[in-house]
Amino acid sequence: MCNSGSCFYQFLFKSNLEFSRKCDGSTVIYGSLNLTSSGITHIPPKLIVINSLIMRYSQMESLPNGLQVLEDLDLKNTPVKTLPQDLQVGGNVFLENSQISELPDNFGIEGGLDLENTPIKTLPRNLFVGDYLNIQGTNITALPEDLYVGKNLLLDVDRIAHNAAFENILAQGVIWPRQDWGGGKRAAARAEAGQSVVY
């Protein structure tokens, strides 16, 4: 029986992943780390993943402080409810069908943020999303006035209050309301490279 910390490092060895432990206590993974259905329930603080961190169907309920992911962070179908205040992600954050209920204030990512089918009720202050933001199937009913979305905003338009923030984003032409459309059209919206459409 290994403790939580040693289990993680044993997993790295068994997976033949290249990594190093630094004098400052950080651990650097040189590549992507896939913990999908791995049984790992703990990852160490100050973890740096050079590529993507994939944790689909993981049973981890929280992420450590000091986590840095240079590409994508995939937390689909996990019990994660919150994210660390100091989390850094260089790509997309996928939280679909997770238990996320809040995001830290001043949270910013260069990629997209997918919150579809999660129990989250509000977006944080000063949220910056460089690519698309998907809040379909959530309990969000209003957009904060300091919200920034670089490309498409996917939402359930009948749930969102038409406040100043909504009108401002609408004027930018980045809103894609949910309609009776197939997965292909939704995928096209997510992959849209700057030419946005308002329905």
C-alpha positions, 0 to 999 in steps of 0.5 A, a space after each residue: 500500500 502506497 501513500 498518496 504522494 508515493 502512488 503518484 510517483 510510482 504511476 509516473 515510473 510505471 508510465 515511463 514518463 520523463 519528469 524531474 523534481 526540483 530544489 524548490 519542491 516542484 515536479 516537472 512532467 516533460 510531456 502530457 500527463 493522462 490520469 484518466 481512470 488511473 485511480 490516482 487520488 492526489 497530485 503534489 503541489 507545484 506540479 508543472 506539466 509541459 503539455 496537457 493534463 488529462 484527468 477525465 473520470 478521475 476521482 480527485 475532488 481538488 487540485 493542488 496549489 501551484 499547478 501549471 499546465 502549459 497546454 490543455 487541462 481536461 477535467 471532464 466528468 470529475 468531482 472537482 468543485 473549485 480551482 486553485 487561486 494560482 492555477 495557470 493554464 496555457 491552453 483550454 480548460 474543459 470542465 464539462 459534466 464536472 461538479 465545478 461550482 465556482 471559479 477564482 476571481 481574476 481567473 484568466 486563460 488564453 484558450 477556451 473555457 467549457 463549463 457545459 452541464 455543470 452546477 456553477 451559478 455565477 462567473 467570477 470577477 475579471 474573468 478573461 477567456 481568450 478563446 470561446 466560453 461555453 456556459 450552456 446547461 449551467 445555472 448561470 443567469 447573468 454575465 458580469 460586466 468585466 467579463 472578456 471573451 475573445 471569440 465565441 460565447 455559447 449560452 442558453 439565451 433564455 436563461 441569461 438576463 439581458 443586462 449591460 454585459 450581455 448587450 456589450 458582448 452581443 454588440 461584439 457579435 460573439 454570442 451563439 445561443 443554444 438552438 436545435 443544432 447538431 454536434 457538428 454545428 456546435 463543433 464548428 462554433 467552437 473551432 471558429 477562428 474569429 468569424 463569429 455569428 449571432 443568431 
